[in-house]
Amino acid sequence: MKAGSPDLATLGQRIRHFRGERALTLDQLGEAVGMAGSQLSLIENGKREPKLSLLDSLAAALDVELADLLSREAPSRRAALELELGRAQSSPLYASLGLPAIRPGRGITDESLAAIVGLHHELQRRASEAIATPEEARRANTELRERMRERDNYLGDIEQLAEDQVRASGHRSGALTHREVSVMAERLGFQLIYVDDLPDSTRSITDIANGRIYLPPASIPGGHGLRSMALQAMAHRLLGHERPASYAEFLWQRLEINYFAAACLMPREASVSFLQAAKKEKRLAIEDFRDAFGVTHEAAALRFTNLATSHLDMTLHFLRVAGDGALLKGYENDGLPLPSDVTGSIEGQWVCKKWSARTAFGHTNRTTENYQYTDTPAGTFWCATQTGRTDAAEFSISVGVPFSQAKWFRGRETTHRAVSTCPDEACCRRAPSELAERWAGRAWPSARLHAHVLSPLPSGTFPGVDDSAVYRFLEAHAEQ
């Protein structure tokens, strides 16, 4: 046992309890066991671990069995409350508050002590609820994906809001310019300011008091351009967002601001007109949609999922897959059997090696989209896949449709075809029998642990944001 541990604290309380029942002072009991009263006081306060021989002497002097002295149960309600208070005050949560510890002396009644302990319990409960475990995060993500699937990934209210804001900026055609984004910010009473010292945990900071939106001086890896980040920051104000009360609400707010930014960069009327014309000519292509509005390939692909069902009368699927085959983002309303775990979560699941989202990594020409038909247990699907790379890793972006709708897309004439029987493990997960027989029991791979599966998502009002760094940043820039 370590000094200050719950077991030592309970032991000390039991010694004090039995000493009180025998009406013995610390000095009297100490004299009986050959120890100074001051040293015995350290044991009763859980700050010193007694030797077994001393425990035998204490049990004999107090006329109790050694097992009774070593019991882990608090000897009284008062002692239980004091032990609970000690544990609460030694927790990292209480230490983070910077408050002094309370000594439960005789002047504190049992009722007062119970109230203090109750407050600690409530503080711990609320702090625990603010932390989204990986399981909770996956569940919230799954519910959000199903919610958007029911709406065909289309949010009409935000579409109209974005349309109105873009028109008010003076934009009429082509890609939304940085100047027009600045005009949108000014209409909300904000000035866009580019700085190079944003806290690492933030993409932007909105100074509500002084009407400023701070952004990095250049785009960051992953395709998050300055226009998009500025629009997302404005969306919080336009959509009337309050501080999220749960991780699920945080995710919904993030989806809404991303949707608004995309709807501004690729306005509904202009986008639908462009896509309908391309469909009529049977030359739909995410590449062309991307280039027409000056956005990233992923942004164009995601925006296409917003408009395809509601305005082009087609079902589809979208995949962002890491170079190792893990599914990072996914959406479908065309019946493509996305890999999922027992909770229904798709994030982190392995995509079939025969899907174009995986086979595209093996193509030598990565400057254009790769096209492929894939036969699956749910039917045949056509996909267009574009690969890319961030500083961290490579990835692929796929947009696909059922076979009957491939006729509207450029690349429909491809002869590349694959057969996938996933989730049957024999498709691409299980080694051929000859290979398995040759190596079974003769190899021992060491698995790589993904640390994020063990860690909860950051707690706080805005998950993942370092509030202290944000406030220091605002203080430094307030007078500039």
N, C-alpha and C positions, 0 to 999 in steps of 0.2 A: 504494500500500500504506500502511496505517496502522500506526503504532508499536504493537508488541505483537501484530500480526496473525499468523496461522499462516505466511503466506508470508515475512514478515520474520524470524520465529523460525527457519524452515527455512534461510533464507539465512545467518543468523548461525551456525547449527550447521555449515553446509557450509564457511564461512570458517574457523571454529575447527578443523574436521576437517583441512582441507588445511594449515592453519598448523601443526598438530600433526605431520602427516606430514613437513613440511619442518623440524621441530624449531626453529621460529621463536617468539620471544616476542612479546607484543603490541607492545612498544616497537620491536623489530627490524622487524616487518612495517609498523608505523606509519611508521618512518623511511623505508622503501622506497617508501611511497606518499605521503609528505609529510603525515602526520597523527599527532597525539599518540596514544600507546597508550591513554589513558583514553577518548578519543573512539572509537577502534576497538572498545574493549570494549563501548560502548553498541550498536554495530552488531551485534557477535557475540551480544549478549543480546536482540536483536530490538527494541530501544528507540529506534533511530534508523534512518531510511531513507537509504541512501547514494545519491549522484547517479550517473548512468550513467558519467560520466568516472572517478569513483572506483572503480566496479566494474571498468572496463577496466584500471585500474592494479593493482587487487588480483589480477585474473586473471593479469596479466602477472607480478607479483611471486611468485605462487604456482605459476606455470608450468602453468596449466590453461586450458581453453577457457572463454570467458564462459558458454556454454550449460551447461557442467558446474557452474559456480558458481551459476547461476540455476535449476538443476533443483529440482523440488518434492519430490524423494525425500530422505528422511533419509539421511545419509551412512553411518550405522552403526546397529546394533540399540540401542546405548546412546543415541544421539542421538534415535532414534525414540521411545524410552521417555521421554526428557526432554521432547520436544515434546508427547507425549500427556499427560504430567503437567501441563505448562503449560496446555494447552487445558482439561483437566478442572478445574484450580484457578481458571481464569478464568470458569467457567460460573456462571450464576445459581444453579444448584442448590447448588454448593459454597459460594458466597457466602452463601446463606441459612443455612448451618450455623454461621456465625460462627467458623470455625476458622482458625488461621494457615496461611499457605502454606508448603510444604516446598521448600527449595532443594536440588536434587539434586546436592550436592557429592560430592567424591571419596570421602568416608566412607560413602556409601550404595552398596552393591554393586548389580550389575545384577539379581540375584535379588530383593533387597529392593525395588528400584525397580519391577520387574515386578509384585510383589505389591501394591504401593501403587496402581499403574495398574489392576490387575485389580479392586481394591476399588472404584475410581472407576467402572469399567465396570459393575459389578454394582449400584452405587448408582444409576447413571443408568438401567439396565434396569428396576429395580424402580420407580423414579419414573415411568418411561414407562408401565409396565403399570398404574399407579394412575390414569392419565388415560384417561378414556373419550372417544374422538373421537366426533363426531356419527354417523359410520358405525357404530361399535361400539355406541353407545347405541341407534340405530335397530334394529340387529340384535338386541340384547338385548330390546328392547321387543317386537319381532316374535315372538321365541321365547316370551316370556312370554304374549303374547296367544294364540298357538297352544296353549300348555300349558293355559291356562284354557279354551279352546274345547273341548279334549278332555274336560274335566271339566264341561262345561256351565256354566262359571263358578261352580261350587259347591264349597266346601271344608267337608266335613262335620265334620272335627275342630274347626275354628274355630267353626263353628255351635254345636257342643255346649259348647265352652268358654265362649262368650258367653252361652249360655242358662243355664249354671250360675252364672256370675258375676252375671248380672242377677237371678236368683232369690235369690241369697245377699244381695243388697243390700236385699231387702224389696219389690222392685217386683212388681206383680201385673198392672196393666193401664194403658192410656193411654201417654202420652209419658214417656220416662225423664227424671226430674227431675235438676237440678243436685245436689240433696242426695243422691240415690241414687248418682250418679257419685262424689260425695265419699266415701260409705260404701264403695264399691268400692275406692277408693284407700286408704282407711284399713285395709281388710282385707289390703292388700298391704304395709302399713307406711309409706304415704306420705301427706303432707299437701299439698293443693292450695293454692298461693299465687299470687295475681294481682299482677303487677308491670307497670310501664309502661316498663321500661328493658331489655327483652330485646334481645339483639343482632339486627340486621336479618336475619341469615342463618338465624335459628332461628324455629320456631313454638312450641316449648316446650323446656325444659331440665329434665332429671331429675337431681337431686342424690342420687346413690345413697348417699353416705356419711352424709348427714343426713336422708334420708327425705323429700325435698321434690320436688314437681313444680311448676315455675314456668310460669305461663301469662300471656298478655296480659289486660288488664282488660276487654276487649270483643271481640266477634267481628271478624274481619278480612275484607276484601273477598274475594268468591269463595265465600261460604257455609260457610267452615270455622268452625263454632260452637265455643264453649268446651267443651261436652260432648264433641264429637268429638275435639278436640285432646287433652283429658285422657285419653280412652279409648285413643287411639293411643299416647300415652306409656306408659300402663299395659301395653298389648299387648306392647311390647318385652320387659318383664319376664315377663309370663305365658307368652310364646312362647319364652322362653329365647334370645333373639337375642344373638349375639356380634358383634364388629366385622366388617362385611362385607369379604370378601377380594377381591371384584370388583364391577364396576358391575352385573352381572346379579344378584348376590346382594343388592346394595343395593336394586334394583328389586323383587325378590321380598319382601324385608322390608317395603318400603313398601306393597306390595299387601296383605300379611298384616295389617298394623296398620290399614289402611283398612278391610279386610274385617271385622276384629274390631269396630271402632268402629261400622260400619254394622249388624252383627249384634246389637250391644247396643242401639242406638237403635231398631232395628226388629227385635225378637226373632223368631226363626223361628216358634215356635208361634203367637204372636199375629198375626204378619204373614200366615202361610199361612192361618189361619182367616179373617182379614179378606178376603184375596184370593180364596179359594175361594168365600166367600159372594157376593162381587161377581161372580165368574165365573158362578155359578149363576143369578144374576139378570141376566146379560148387561149389566153396568154397570161393568166394569173401567175404572179411570181412574187415571193416575199422580197427578193432582191430589188425588183423594180419599185415596190412599195416603199422600201427602205430608202432608196436613192431619191425618190420623188419628194420626200419630206425631210431629208437630211438627218436621219436618226440611225441608231444602231440596228443591226440585224435582229437582235433579240427584242428590242422595243417594237419593231415592225411586226415581228411574229406574234408577240403578245397582243398588240393592237388588232391584228387580224382576227384573233380569237374573240375579241369584243364584238366585231362587226359581222363576221361570217354567217352566223346563224340568224341573227335578227334582220340583216339587210341583204344577204346574198343567198339565203335559203339553203345553207349547207351545214352539215355537222363536220366536226374536225377534232384533231388532237394536237397538243403542243408538248414538247419535251425539251428540257435542258439537262444534258447528261455530262457528267465529269469524265475525264479521260480514262479513269479506272472502271467506268461502267455504272457508277452510282447515279441514281436519278435525283437531281437537285430540285427541279420544278416540274410539275406536270398538270395537264388539264385535258379532259376528253369529254365529249358528249356524243361520240360516234361509235361507242362500244369497244374501242381498243382495250384489251385486258391489261391495264397497267399493273405492274408488280406491287404488291402491298403486304404489310405484316398483318398479324391477327387483329390489330386495332383498326385496320383500314388505312393506315398511314402509308404513303408512297415514298416520302423523302428518305433517301439513303438506301433504298432497295435497288437490287441489281437488275438492269435492263438486259433483255435477251441479247446474246452476242451476235445474233443473226439479224437484228433490227438495224435499219440504216443509221440510227443514232450511234451505233457502235461500229458498224462496218466502215463508216465514213472516215474514221481515224486512220484506216489503212490505205486510203486513196492518196496518190501522189499530188494530184491537182486539188488544192484546197482553196483556190481563189473563187470558185463558183460553187453553186449548190450541187449536191449529189442526189440523184433520184433513184428510187428503188420501190418495187412492189414486194410485199411480204405477205405470204399466206399464213394465217393464224387460226386457232380453233374458233375465233369469233368472226372469221371472214378474211377477205383480202384487202389490204390497205396500201395506198400509195403515199410515199413520203418524200419531201425535199429537205435535205440536211446540209447545214453550213457549219463548218468547224471554225474554232477560234482559240485564242490563248490569252490568258492574263499573266501577270508576273508570277502567279502561284502555280497555275496548271492549265491544261488545255480542256476544252469543253466542246460540245456540239449543240446546235439548235435545230430542232426538227418540227416541221408542220406537216401534217398528213391528213388524208381524208379516205373514206371508203372507196373501193374500186370504182363504183358507179359515178363518183364525182371527180375522178381524176381527169376526166375529159376537159375540164375547165382550165387546167394548169399547163404551163410550159414544162416540158420534161416528161409528159405523160407517155411519150413514145419510147422511153427507156426499156432496155431489154434486161436490166439487172433485176433478178428475182430471187427471193429466198423463202425458205419454209421454216417457220418457227412453231414449235409445239409447247413452248412455255405456257403455263408453269410446270409442265412435266419436266422433272429434273434430268431426264435422259436427253433433253433437247441440247443443252449447253452447259449444264452444271455437273453432270455425272461423267466421269472418265469412261472411255471405252473399256469393256470387260477385260480385254487382253492387257491394256495398260494398267488397270487396277490390280489385276492378279500379279503383274510383274513387280509392282512397287508397294502393295499393301503390306504394312508392318515393317517396311524397310526404309521408311522416310519419316522424318519428324520436322515439319515446318514450324517456325515460330511466328505466331500470328501478330500482326501489327495492331496495337490497341488505339482506337480513336478516343482520345481523352474526353471529347465532348459528350460521349454517351454516359459518362459518370458524373458530369457536372450539371447542376441546375443552371438555368438561364439567370442572368443577373437580376437581382431584385431592385426595387426602386420605383419611383413614379414613372420614369421612362426607362424601361429595361435596357441595360447595356450602356447607359449614359453616365459618365462621371460628373455628377452635379458640382462637386467642388471645383473641378477644372473649368466648367462652364461659367460659374460665378466669378472665378478669378479672371477669366478672359473678358467678361463683360465689364468688370471693374477697371481693367486695364484700358479698355477701349472707350469707356463712357465719356471721358473728357477729350477725346480726339475729334 
